[in-house]
Structures are given as structure tokens and as C-alpha cells.
């Protein structure tokens, strides 16, 4: 009985360790999120303005704030912000204006 318990605990430890992501994997993910979000934004001179906010795996999204300037003539080059949601499974980005949250 002790042998089975020891084996079960040992296998559980290996499984948990194997599921952990490496620092390199997270860095690659963050780079992919930034690149995809910057391609999806409508802002010019866009840059990622926040660290990624990782939602749990059941949700499957990473969020970043993008800041830049509005390209439309009527916006007169005003600064602006967009929230980008990156869907991990499809690797697609979705953006929405986010100025009102920042009090603009």
C-alpha cells in the first residue's frame, strides 16, 4: 500500500512540473501577443503600454493596453488607447477603444 501511495505522489509531482511553462515560453507568448495586438490596432505610433494581464486558462485570453494616436483627420492626431484581447487558442486579437476608462 505504501508503494502505491509513494508512486502516486511521485507521478503527481512529475505531472505538475511538466505542466509549468518556462520563462522563455512566457517571453515568446508576450512577444506574440504584442505583435498581434499592434497589427490589430487602428492607432498610429502604437505601442504596448501595459504588462500583459493573463486570464485563467478557462477564459483563454490575454489583455494588453495599446496607446498611440488616432489617424483620422477629425481626431487631429489626439492620443488614444485601445484594449486588446488576445485569444490564446486562435491566436487572434480583438481591440476596442479604451479612452473612457482612462478618464479622457
C-alpha atoms as an extended CHARMM CRD file, in Angstrom:
* protein
*
       104  EXT
         1         1  UNK       CA              0.0000000000        0.0000000000        0.0000000000  PROA      1               0.0000000000
         2         2  UNK       CA              2.8320000000        2.3820000000        0.8380000000  PROA      2               0.0000000000
         3         3  UNK       CA              4.4320000000        1.6100000000       -2.5190000000  PROA      3               0.0000000000
         4         4  UNK       CA              1.2850000000        2.6380000000       -4.4030000000  PROA      4               0.0000000000
         5         5  UNK       CA              0.9520000000        5.8360000000       -2.3830000000  PROA      5               0.0000000000
         6         6  UNK       CA              4.6070000000        6.7290000000       -2.9680000000  PROA      6               0.0000000000
         7         7  UNK       CA              4.2840000000        6.0190000000       -6.6920000000  PROA      7               0.0000000000
         8         8  UNK       CA              1.0820000000        8.0860000000       -6.9360000000  PROA      8               0.0000000000
         9         9  UNK       CA              2.6790000000       11.0490000000       -5.1630000000  PROA      9               0.0000000000
        10        10  UNK       CA              5.7870000000       10.8240000000       -7.3290000000  PROA      10              0.0000000000
        11        11  UNK       CA              3.7770000000       10.7530000000      -10.5550000000  PROA      11              0.0000000000
        12        12  UNK       CA              1.6740000000       13.6790000000       -9.3680000000  PROA      12              0.0000000000
        13        13  UNK       CA              4.8330000000       15.6990000000       -8.7650000000  PROA      13              0.0000000000
        14        14  UNK       CA              6.1310000000       14.9820000000      -12.2650000000  PROA      14              0.0000000000
        15        15  UNK       CA              2.8240000000       15.9200000000      -13.8470000000  PROA      15              0.0000000000
        16        16  UNK       CA              2.6810000000       19.2700000000      -12.0730000000  PROA      16              0.0000000000
        17        17  UNK       CA              6.2510000000       20.0750000000      -13.0030000000  PROA      17              0.0000000000
        18        18  UNK       CA              5.7580000000       19.1180000000      -16.6480000000  PROA      18              0.0000000000
        19        19  UNK       CA              2.7650000000       21.4460000000      -16.9860000000  PROA      19              0.0000000000
        20        20  UNK       CA              4.6500000000       24.5480000000      -15.8250000000  PROA      20              0.0000000000
        21        21  UNK       CA              5.6980000000       26.9970000000      -18.5470000000  PROA      21              0.0000000000
        22        22  UNK       CA              9.2640000000       28.1730000000      -18.8610000000  PROA      22              0.0000000000
        23        23  UNK       CA             10.3420000000       31.7960000000      -18.7370000000  PROA      23              0.0000000000
        24        24  UNK       CA             11.2750000000       31.5020000000      -22.4100000000  PROA      24              0.0000000000
        25        25  UNK       CA              7.7960000000       30.2290000000      -23.3090000000  PROA      25              0.0000000000
        26        26  UNK       CA              6.1830000000       33.1690000000      -21.4750000000  PROA      26              0.0000000000
        27        27  UNK       CA              8.5360000000       35.6330000000      -23.1930000000  PROA      27              0.0000000000
        28        28  UNK       CA              7.5960000000       34.1810000000      -26.6030000000  PROA      28              0.0000000000
        29        29  UNK       CA              3.9010000000       34.3820000000      -25.6950000000  PROA      29              0.0000000000
        30        30  UNK       CA              4.2320000000       38.0300000000      -24.6160000000  PROA      30              0.0000000000
        31        31  UNK       CA              6.0700000000       38.8650000000      -27.8420000000  PROA      31              0.0000000000
        32        32  UNK       CA              3.3730000000       37.1490000000      -29.9360000000  PROA      32              0.0000000000
        33        33  UNK       CA              0.6230000000       38.9970000000      -28.0330000000  PROA      33              0.0000000000
        34        34  UNK       CA              2.3230000000       42.3680000000      -28.5560000000  PROA      34              0.0000000000
        35        35  UNK       CA              2.9250000000       41.7310000000      -32.2560000000  PROA      35              0.0000000000
        36        36  UNK       CA             -0.6270000000       40.5150000000      -32.9360000000  PROA      36              0.0000000000
        37        37  UNK       CA             -2.2280000000       43.3620000000      -30.9630000000  PROA      37              0.0000000000
        38        38  UNK       CA             -0.1080000000       46.0050000000      -32.6810000000  PROA      38              0.0000000000
        39        39  UNK       CA             -1.2100000000       44.6400000000      -36.0670000000  PROA      39              0.0000000000
        40        40  UNK       CA             -4.8700000000       44.7630000000      -34.9840000000  PROA      40              0.0000000000
        41        41  UNK       CA             -4.8990000000       48.3090000000      -33.6240000000  PROA      41              0.0000000000
        42        42  UNK       CA             -6.2080000000       51.3080000000      -35.5590000000  PROA      42              0.0000000000
        43        43  UNK       CA             -3.8610000000       53.7110000000      -33.7550000000  PROA      43              0.0000000000
        44        44  UNK       CA             -0.7080000000       55.0750000000      -35.3690000000  PROA      44              0.0000000000
        45        45  UNK       CA              2.5950000000       55.2050000000      -33.4780000000  PROA      45              0.0000000000
        46        46  UNK       CA              1.1100000000       52.3970000000      -31.3970000000  PROA      46              0.0000000000
        47        47  UNK       CA              2.9400000000       50.7870000000      -28.5300000000  PROA      47              0.0000000000
        48        48  UNK       CA              2.0530000000       48.2650000000      -25.8570000000  PROA      48              0.0000000000
        49        49  UNK       CA              1.5480000000       50.3620000000      -22.7230000000  PROA      49              0.0000000000
        50        50  UNK       CA              0.9630000000       47.6930000000      -20.0800000000  PROA      50              0.0000000000
        51        51  UNK       CA              2.2240000000       44.3500000000      -18.9410000000  PROA      51              0.0000000000
        52        52  UNK       CA              0.0050000000       41.5140000000      -20.1870000000  PROA      52              0.0000000000
        53        53  UNK       CA             -2.9270000000       40.5850000000      -17.9580000000  PROA      53              0.0000000000
        54        54  UNK       CA             -3.3130000000       36.8270000000      -18.1410000000  PROA      54              0.0000000000
        55        55  UNK       CA             -6.7600000000       35.3830000000      -17.6380000000  PROA      55              0.0000000000
        56        56  UNK       CA             -7.0250000000       31.8290000000      -16.4040000000  PROA      56              0.0000000000
        57        57  UNK       CA             -6.9840000000       29.0260000000      -18.9710000000  PROA      57              0.0000000000
        58        58  UNK       CA            -10.7770000000       28.5280000000      -18.8340000000  PROA      58              0.0000000000
        59        59  UNK       CA            -11.1670000000       32.0640000000      -20.2110000000  PROA      59              0.0000000000
        60        60  UNK       CA             -8.2790000000       31.8020000000      -22.6680000000  PROA      60              0.0000000000
        61        61  UNK       CA             -7.4090000000       35.4760000000      -23.1190000000  PROA      61              0.0000000000
        62        62  UNK       CA             -4.5050000000       37.8180000000      -22.5220000000  PROA      62              0.0000000000
        63        63  UNK       CA             -5.2150000000       41.5640000000      -22.3160000000  PROA      63              0.0000000000
        64        64  UNK       CA             -2.8720000000       44.4860000000      -23.0250000000  PROA      64              0.0000000000
        65        65  UNK       CA             -3.3670000000       48.2190000000      -23.2890000000  PROA      65              0.0000000000
        66        66  UNK       CA             -2.2760000000       49.8190000000      -26.5610000000  PROA      66              0.0000000000
        67        67  UNK       CA             -1.5440000000       53.5420000000      -26.7420000000  PROA      67              0.0000000000
        68        68  UNK       CA             -0.9250000000       55.6920000000      -29.7850000000  PROA      68              0.0000000000
        69        69  UNK       CA             -2.5290000000       58.4690000000      -31.8110000000  PROA      69              0.0000000000
        70        70  UNK       CA             -5.7700000000       58.4940000000      -33.7540000000  PROA      70              0.0000000000
        71        71  UNK       CA             -5.0870000000       58.6160000000      -37.5130000000  PROA      71              0.0000000000
        72        72  UNK       CA             -8.4610000000       60.1030000000      -38.5380000000  PROA      72              0.0000000000
        73        73  UNK       CA             -8.2980000000       63.7470000000      -39.6740000000  PROA      73              0.0000000000
        74        74  UNK       CA            -11.1910000000       64.7960000000      -37.4340000000  PROA      74              0.0000000000
        75        75  UNK       CA             -9.3360000000       63.3920000000      -34.3910000000  PROA      75              0.0000000000
        76        76  UNK       CA             -6.4570000000       65.8220000000      -35.0360000000  PROA      76              0.0000000000
        77        77  UNK       CA             -3.7280000000       63.3760000000      -34.0010000000  PROA      77              0.0000000000
        78        78  UNK       CA             -5.0910000000       63.1080000000      -30.4610000000  PROA      78              0.0000000000
        79        79  UNK       CA             -3.5920000000       60.4550000000      -28.1790000000  PROA      79              0.0000000000
        80        80  UNK       CA             -5.7550000000       57.4070000000      -27.7000000000  PROA      80              0.0000000000
        81        81  UNK       CA             -5.8950000000       53.9870000000      -26.1250000000  PROA      81              0.0000000000
        82        82  UNK       CA             -7.3420000000       50.6270000000      -27.0930000000  PROA      82              0.0000000000
        83        83  UNK       CA             -7.7430000000       47.4660000000      -25.0810000000  PROA      83              0.0000000000
        84        84  UNK       CA             -6.5330000000       44.4100000000      -26.9260000000  PROA      84              0.0000000000
        85        85  UNK       CA             -7.8000000000       40.9380000000      -26.0630000000  PROA      85              0.0000000000
        86        86  UNK       CA             -5.6270000000       38.1740000000      -27.4720000000  PROA      86              0.0000000000
        87        87  UNK       CA             -7.3550000000       34.8120000000      -27.7750000000  PROA      87              0.0000000000
        88        88  UNK       CA             -4.7660000000       32.1570000000      -26.9550000000  PROA      88              0.0000000000
        89        89  UNK       CA             -6.3980000000       29.2660000000      -28.8170000000  PROA      89              0.0000000000
        90        90  UNK       CA             -6.9570000000       31.0430000000      -32.1510000000  PROA      90              0.0000000000
        91        91  UNK       CA             -4.0370000000       33.4850000000      -31.7370000000  PROA      91              0.0000000000
        92        92  UNK       CA             -6.2720000000       36.3440000000      -32.8690000000  PROA      92              0.0000000000
        93        93  UNK       CA             -6.5110000000       39.8340000000      -31.3910000000  PROA      93              0.0000000000
        94        94  UNK       CA             -9.6000000000       41.9550000000      -30.8240000000  PROA      94              0.0000000000
        95        95  UNK       CA             -9.3730000000       45.6640000000      -29.9890000000  PROA      95              0.0000000000
        96        96  UNK       CA            -11.8200000000       48.1980000000      -28.6000000000  PROA      96              0.0000000000
        97        97  UNK       CA            -11.4500000000       51.8860000000      -27.7050000000  PROA      97              0.0000000000
        98        98  UNK       CA            -10.4060000000       52.3110000000      -24.0810000000  PROA      98              0.0000000000
        99        99  UNK       CA            -10.0900000000       56.0810000000      -23.6560000000  PROA      99              0.0000000000
       100       100  UNK       CA            -13.1110000000       56.4300000000      -21.3610000000  PROA      100             0.0000000000
       101       101  UNK       CA            -11.5560000000       54.1160000000      -18.8070000000  PROA      101             0.0000000000
       102       102  UNK       CA             -8.5230000000       56.3600000000      -18.5450000000  PROA      102             0.0000000000
       103       103  UNK       CA            -10.6900000000       59.4030000000      -17.9200000000  PROA      103             0.0000000000
       104       104  UNK       CA            -10.2200000000       61.0640000000      -21.3120000000  PROA      104             0.0000000000
